[in-house]
Amino acid sequence: MSKRADGSYSPAWRRVSKIILWPLIQVGMKHEWHGQENVRNIPADQGIILAINHLSYADIFADSLFAYEAGRYPVFLAKSSLFDIKVLGSVIRKLGQLPVHRGQADAALVLKDAELGIKNGACVIFYPEATVTRDPDQWPMVAKTGVARLALATGAPVIPVAHWGAQRILPYGSFRPHLVPRTTVQVAAGPPADLSEFEGQPLTPQVLRAATEKIMKDITALLAGIRGETPPAEPFHPAVARRKARQEAREPAGQAATDTPADSSTEASPT
């Protein structure tokens, strides 16, 4: 395992986290790993991105254990404001976690610490969707382009990873974990995403979107293999779904008005 992850962590605090956290995570879940060799094949001192689908707040525990048992200490992205909180900010900083500077006018500055971490050998866990999927069947939805920006700006390999099962331990919106009986979480990692066609190109919105879609297709294919199901032809898009829902909500009233004869003596329902 790399002795250095992002250049600014405390080895002592990381040793403590390994002693305390990893056994606790194993108590809380059973696991079935596939493809860890794709992580181990990357030199231990080289920065790497694990791009993973997001199902639950419990994801971070399964993904941490998966990365650790593949020989890499997991580094997550957290809101920069968390680093200003007493005690919490100090702890996550000592563990080498990385801040995301949201609200920056320059998109490149949002991930500046992540870029530095990658250049210094960090294994960065990245959830491209930026939040738990809103797809009704829990397939990966349309992702943000931050993962592509980080990969293309640093040249770090992106390992697509899919998991299934963590959502049963802690369903989205719930804060009561289901620990008994222990749930098996399946995690599968694929070979590095092939982003060679984008190398050397300006990081335009078009390039970032195309690279992101390629990464997400790899993740979705891995999840389809775990689930033994066929994913939707197009990923769920929350904004499109909201527009469609609003349109469908308006149509019945408009249709009813159109269908009611002008001279009808039937009173309309007040609903």
C-alpha positions as CSV (number, residue, x, y, z in Angstrom):
1,M,0.0,0.0,0.0
2,S,1.2,3.5,-0.8
3,K,2.9,5.2,2.1
4,R,1.7,8.5,0.8
5,A,-1.8,9.3,-0.4
6,D,-2.2,13.1,-0.9
7,G,0.9,14.5,0.8
8,S,-0.9,16.0,3.8
9,Y,-2.3,13.3,5.9
10,S,-1.3,11.9,9.3
11,P,0.1,8.4,9.2
12,A,-0.8,7.9,12.8
13,W,-4.4,8.9,12.3
14,R,-4.7,6.6,9.3
15,R,-3.3,3.7,11.4
16,V,-5.9,4.3,14.0
17,S,-8.7,4.4,11.4
18,K,-7.5,1.1,10.0
19,I,-7.6,-0.5,13.5
20,I,-11.1,0.9,14.3
21,L,-13.0,1.3,11.1
22,W,-12.3,-1.7,8.9
23,P,-13.3,-4.3,11.5
24,L,-16.5,-2.3,12.3
25,I,-17.4,-2.2,8.6
26,Q,-17.0,-5.9,8.3
27,V,-19.2,-6.5,11.2
28,G,-22.0,-4.4,9.5
29,M,-22.0,-6.2,6.2
30,K,-20.9,-9.2,4.2
31,H,-19.2,-8.6,1.0
32,E,-18.5,-10.1,-2.4
33,W,-15.6,-8.5,-4.3
34,H,-14.8,-8.8,-8.1
35,G,-12.1,-7.1,-10.1
36,Q,-9.9,-5.9,-7.3
37,E,-6.9,-6.8,-9.5
38,N,-7.8,-3.8,-11.7
39,V,-7.1,-1.6,-8.8
40,R,-3.9,-3.5,-7.7
41,N,-2.6,-3.3,-11.3
42,I,-2.1,0.4,-10.9
43,P,1.3,1.2,-9.2
44,A,0.7,1.9,-5.5
45,D,2.3,5.4,-5.7
46,Q,0.2,6.5,-8.7
47,G,-2.9,8.5,-8.3
48,I,-6.1,6.7,-9.2
49,I,-9.9,7.5,-9.4
50,L,-12.5,5.0,-8.5
51,A,-15.7,6.2,-10.2
52,I,-18.7,4.5,-8.4
53,N,-22.5,4.5,-8.7
54,H,-24.3,6.0,-5.7
55,L,-27.2,4.2,-3.9
56,S,-27.0,5.0,-0.3
57,Y,-25.1,6.8,2.5
58,A,-23.8,3.3,3.4
59,D,-21.9,3.3,0.1
60,I,-18.9,5.0,1.6
61,F,-18.4,2.1,4.1
62,A,-18.5,-0.6,1.4
63,D,-16.4,1.4,-1.0
64,S,-13.8,2.2,1.7
65,L,-13.4,-1.5,2.6
66,F,-13.2,-2.5,-1.1
67,A,-10.5,0.0,-1.8
68,Y,-8.6,-0.8,1.4
69,E,-8.6,-4.5,0.7
70,A,-7.4,-3.8,-2.9
71,G,-4.3,-2.1,-1.3
72,R,-5.3,1.6,-1.4
73,Y,-6.4,4.0,1.3
74,P,-9.7,5.6,0.2
75,V,-9.9,9.4,-0.1
76,F,-13.3,11.0,-0.4
77,L,-14.3,14.4,-1.6
78,A,-16.2,16.5,1.0
79,K,-17.7,20.0,1.0
80,S,-15.0,22.5,1.9
81,S,-17.2,23.9,4.7
82,L,-16.8,20.7,6.6
83,F,-13.1,21.3,7.0
84,D,-14.0,24.5,9.0
85,I,-15.9,22.6,11.7
86,K,-14.0,22.1,14.9
87,V,-12.9,18.5,15.6
88,L,-14.6,17.1,12.5
89,G,-12.5,19.3,10.2
90,S,-9.3,18.4,12.0
91,V,-10.1,14.7,11.8
92,I,-10.9,14.5,8.2
93,R,-7.9,16.7,7.3
94,K,-5.6,14.4,9.2
95,L,-7.1,11.4,7.4
96,G,-6.2,13.1,4.1
97,Q,-9.8,13.6,2.8
98,L,-10.1,16.3,0.2
99,P,-12.3,19.4,0.1
100,V,-14.5,20.4,-2.9
101,H,-14.7,24.2,-3.3
102,R,-18.2,24.6,-4.6
103,G,-19.4,28.0,-5.7
104,Q,-16.1,28.9,-7.5
105,A,-16.5,30.9,-10.6
106,D,-13.7,28.9,-12.2
107,A,-14.7,25.3,-12.5
108,A,-11.1,24.1,-12.4
109,L,-10.8,25.5,-8.9
110,V,-13.6,23.4,-7.5
111,L,-11.4,20.3,-7.6
112,K,-8.0,21.9,-7.1
113,D,-7.2,19.9,-4.0
114,A,-8.4,16.7,-5.6
115,E,-6.0,17.3,-8.5
116,L,-3.1,17.8,-6.1
117,G,-4.1,14.7,-4.2
118,I,-4.1,12.7,-7.4
119,K,-0.7,14.0,-8.4
120,N,0.6,12.9,-5.1
121,G,-0.7,9.4,-5.3
122,A,-4.2,9.5,-3.7
123,C,-6.9,6.9,-4.4
124,V,-9.9,9.2,-4.8
125,I,-13.4,7.8,-4.5
126,F,-15.6,9.7,-6.9
127,Y,-19.4,9.5,-7.1
128,P,-20.0,11.0,-10.6
129,E,-23.8,11.4,-10.0
130,A,-22.9,13.8,-7.1
131,T,-25.9,12.4,-5.1
132,V,-27.8,9.2,-4.6
133,T,-29.5,8.1,-7.9
134,R,-33.1,9.2,-8.4
135,D,-33.7,6.5,-11.0
136,P,-36.8,4.6,-9.9
137,D,-35.0,1.2,-10.4
138,Q,-31.8,2.5,-8.9
139,W,-29.7,2.4,-12.1
140,P,-27.0,5.1,-12.5
141,M,-28.5,8.4,-13.6
142,V,-27.0,11.2,-15.7
143,A,-23.8,12.3,-14.0
144,K,-21.9,15.6,-13.5
145,T,-18.7,16.1,-15.4
146,G,-16.4,16.5,-12.5
147,V,-15.0,13.0,-12.8
148,A,-14.0,13.6,-16.4
149,R,-12.5,16.9,-15.6
150,L,-10.4,15.4,-12.8
151,A,-9.3,12.5,-14.9
152,L,-8.4,14.5,-18.0
153,A,-6.6,17.3,-16.1
154,T,-4.4,14.8,-14.2
155,G,-4.1,11.9,-16.6
156,A,-5.1,9.5,-13.7
157,P,-6.6,6.2,-14.6
158,V,-10.4,5.9,-13.9
159,I,-11.5,2.6,-12.6
160,P,-15.2,2.1,-13.1
161,V,-16.8,0.4,-10.1
162,A,-20.4,-0.7,-9.5
163,H,-21.9,-2.0,-6.3
164,W,-25.3,-3.4,-5.1
165,G,-26.7,-4.1,-1.7
166,A,-25.6,-1.1,0.4
167,Q,-29.1,0.4,-0.2
168,R,-30.6,-2.4,1.7
169,I,-28.5,-1.6,4.8
170,L,-29.4,2.1,4.8
171,P,-32.1,3.0,2.3
172,Y,-31.9,6.6,1.0
173,G,-33.8,9.0,3.3
174,S,-33.5,6.7,6.3
175,F,-31.1,7.0,9.2
176,R,-31.8,3.6,10.7
177,P,-29.5,1.0,9.4
178,H,-30.6,-2.6,8.9
179,L,-27.7,-4.6,10.3
180,V,-29.5,-7.9,11.1
181,P,-29.3,-10.1,9.3
182,R,-26.0,-8.9,7.6
183,T,-26.5,-7.9,4.0
184,T,-24.1,-8.9,1.3
185,V,-22.7,-6.0,-0.7
186,Q,-21.4,-6.9,-4.1
187,V,-18.8,-4.7,-5.7
188,A,-17.2,-5.1,-9.1
189,A,-14.4,-3.1,-10.6
190,G,-13.6,-3.0,-14.3
191,P,-10.4,-2.1,-16.2
192,P,-9.5,1.6,-16.6
193,A,-12.0,3.5,-18.7
194,D,-10.5,4.2,-22.2
195,L,-10.4,8.0,-22.4
196,S,-7.6,8.1,-25.0
197,E,-9.7,9.8,-27.6
198,F,-10.0,12.9,-25.3
199,E,-6.4,13.3,-24.4
200,G,-4.9,16.6,-25.4
201,Q,-8.3,18.1,-26.2
202,P,-9.5,21.4,-24.5
203,L,-11.8,20.6,-21.6
204,T,-14.9,22.0,-23.3
205,P,-18.4,21.1,-22.0
206,Q,-18.8,18.8,-25.0
207,V,-15.5,16.9,-24.3
208,L,-16.3,16.6,-20.6
209,R,-19.8,15.4,-21.2
210,A,-18.7,12.7,-23.8
211,A,-15.9,11.5,-21.4
212,T,-18.3,11.3,-18.5
213,E,-20.9,9.3,-20.5
214,K,-18.2,6.8,-21.4
215,I,-17.3,6.3,-17.8
216,M,-20.9,6.0,-16.8
217,K,-21.6,3.4,-19.5
218,D,-18.8,1.3,-18.0
219,I,-20.2,1.6,-14.5
220,T,-23.7,0.7,-15.7
221,A,-22.5,-2.3,-17.6
222,L,-20.8,-3.6,-14.4
223,L,-23.9,-3.0,-12.4
224,A,-26.0,-4.9,-15.0
225,G,-23.6,-7.8,-14.6
226,I,-24.1,-7.8,-10.8
227,R,-27.8,-7.5,-11.0
228,G,-28.3,-9.9,-14.0
229,E,-30.6,-7.3,-15.6
230,T,-30.7,-5.1,-18.6
231,P,-30.3,-1.4,-17.8
232,P,-32.5,1.3,-19.5
233,A,-31.4,2.5,-22.9
234,E,-31.0,6.0,-21.7
235,P,-29.9,7.0,-18.1
236,F,-32.5,8.7,-15.9
237,H,-32.3,12.5,-16.0
238,P,-33.9,14.2,-13.0
239,A,-34.6,17.5,-14.7
240,V,-36.2,15.8,-17.7
241,A,-38.3,13.7,-15.4
242,R,-39.5,16.8,-13.5
243,R,-40.5,18.5,-16.7
244,K,-42.4,15.4,-17.8
245,A,-44.2,15.2,-14.5
246,R,-45.2,18.8,-14.6
247,Q,-46.5,18.4,-18.2
248,E,-48.4,15.3,-17.3
249,A,-49.9,17.1,-14.3
250,R,-51.2,19.9,-16.5
251,E,-52.6,17.6,-19.3
252,P,-55.6,16.1,-17.5
253,A,-57.1,19.5,-16.5
254,G,-56.5,20.8,-20.0
255,Q,-57.9,17.7,-21.6
256,A,-61.0,17.7,-19.4
257,A,-61.7,21.3,-20.3
258,T,-61.4,20.4,-24.0
259,D,-63.6,17.3,-23.7
260,T,-66.5,19.0,-21.8
261,P,-69.2,20.3,-24.1
262,A,-70.0,24.0,-23.9
263,D,-73.7,23.4,-23.2
264,S,-73.2,20.6,-20.7
265,S,-75.4,20.9,-17.6
266,T,-73.2,18.5,-15.6
267,E,-71.4,20.4,-12.8
268,A,-67.7,19.9,-12.7
269,S,-66.0,18.3,-9.7
270,P,-64.3,20.9,-7.4
271,T,-61.2,18.7,-7.4
